[in-house]
Amino acid sequence: MESNEKSHTRGRRPDPSVGVGVFVVGLIIMAIGGATTEHYVFNAGEGLLLLGAVIFLVSVAITNYRIEPWSLREAARKVVGRE
C-alpha cells in the first residue's frame, strides 16, 4: 500500500507552497537583518526570498504544463500574433 501512496504523491509534485514557505522565511530574515542593520543577514534573506519566488514560479509553470501541454511552435505563434 505504501508504493501506491508514493506514486500518488509523486504525481502531485512540485508543490508551489514550498516556494511560498522559502519566500516567507527569506522575508522574515530580511526584516531581522534590516532591523539590526546587519547587511549580510539582510542579503542572505534577500537571496532566500528570490529563491522562494523562483521555486514558486517554476513549480506553477510545471503544474500548468502538466495540465495543458503546449508546444514551442504554438507559443511562438501566440507571441507573433498568428493564431
C-alpha positions as CSV (number, residue, x, y, z in Angstrom):
1,M,0.0,0.0,0.0
2,E,2.9,2.3,0.6
3,S,4.0,2.1,-3.1
4,N,0.6,3.2,-4.1
5,E,0.7,6.2,-1.8
6,K,4.2,7.2,-3.1
7,S,3.1,7.1,-6.7
8,H,0.1,9.2,-5.8
9,T,2.2,11.9,-4.1
10,R,4.8,11.7,-6.9
11,G,2.2,12.8,-9.4
12,R,1.3,15.9,-7.4
13,R,4.8,17.3,-7.2
14,P,6.1,20.0,-7.5
15,D,4.3,21.9,-4.7
16,P,4.2,25.7,-5.0
17,S,3.7,26.1,-1.3
18,V,7.3,25.1,-0.8
19,G,8.3,28.2,-2.7
20,V,6.0,30.4,-0.7
21,G,7.4,28.9,2.5
22,V,11.0,29.8,1.5
23,F,9.8,33.2,0.4
24,V,8.3,33.9,3.8
25,V,11.4,32.7,5.7
26,G,13.5,35.0,3.5
27,L,11.2,37.9,4.2
28,I,11.5,37.3,7.9
29,I,15.3,37.1,7.7
30,M,15.4,40.3,5.7
31,A,13.3,42.1,8.3
32,I,15.5,40.9,11.1
33,G,18.7,41.9,9.2
34,G,17.2,45.3,8.4
35,A,16.1,46.0,11.9
36,T,19.6,45.1,13.3
37,T,21.4,46.8,10.4
38,E,23.2,43.6,9.6
39,H,23.7,43.8,5.9
40,Y,24.9,40.3,5.4
41,V,21.9,38.9,7.1
42,F,19.7,41.1,5.0
43,N,21.4,40.0,1.8
44,A,21.0,36.3,2.8
45,G,17.3,36.9,3.4
46,E,17.0,38.6,0.1
47,G,18.6,35.6,-1.6
48,L,16.2,33.2,0.1
49,L,13.3,35.4,-0.9
50,L,14.3,35.4,-4.5
51,L,14.9,31.6,-4.4
52,G,11.4,31.1,-3.0
53,A,9.9,33.2,-5.7
54,V,11.8,31.2,-8.4
55,I,10.7,27.9,-6.9
56,F,7.1,29.1,-6.8
57,L,7.1,30.3,-10.4
58,V,8.8,27.2,-11.7
59,S,6.5,24.8,-9.9
60,V,3.4,26.7,-11.1
61,A,4.8,26.6,-14.7
62,I,5.5,22.8,-14.4
63,T,2.0,22.2,-13.0
64,N,0.4,24.2,-15.8
65,Y,2.4,22.3,-18.4
66,R,1.2,19.0,-16.9
67,I,-2.4,20.1,-17.0
68,E,-2.2,21.6,-20.5
69,P,0.8,20.7,-22.6
70,W,1.9,23.2,-25.2
71,S,4.4,23.1,-28.0
72,L,7.1,25.7,-28.7
73,R,5.6,26.3,-32.1
74,E,2.2,27.2,-30.7
75,A,3.7,29.5,-28.1
76,A,5.7,31.3,-30.8
77,R,2.6,31.8,-32.9
78,K,0.8,33.3,-30.0
79,V,3.7,35.7,-29.4
80,V,3.9,36.7,-33.0
81,G,0.1,37.0,-33.3
82,R,-0.5,34.4,-35.9
83,E,-3.0,32.0,-34.3
